[in-house]
Amino acid sequence: MIYELRIYKAMPGRLPDLLNRFQSNTLRIWEKHGIRQAGFWTTLVGESNNHLTYLIAWESMAERERKWPAFTTDPEWISVRDESEKNGPLVANVANSFLQPTAFSSVR
């Protein structure tokens, strides 16, 4: 199992819209593609309270390479994304990393 850590820096004032897009649409579309979230967080104390951080659980990089492009090219996702950004982009920057649990991790 590997985990993809994604950190979105929302555009000023747009974090509520980004959270709404995930809650109302993105997670449902992910489910259709077999993409499994492992958790979502907003920053309470830290560098910025304008960040959304989340983890996606993948069986392997091969699974990610198969499912992520299918999601990003899904016409429903493109429509949802475009509609949610009709007043401008929601995200200023996305950082992502792929994490592998250690032998002693409580998360596998």
Buried (B, 14 or more C-beta within 10 A) or exposed (E): BBBBBBBBBBBEEBBEBBBEBBEEBBBEBBEEBEBEBBEBEBBEEEEEEBBBBBBBBBEEEEBBEEBBEEBEEBEEBEEBBEEBBEEEEBBEEEEEEEEEEEEEEEEE
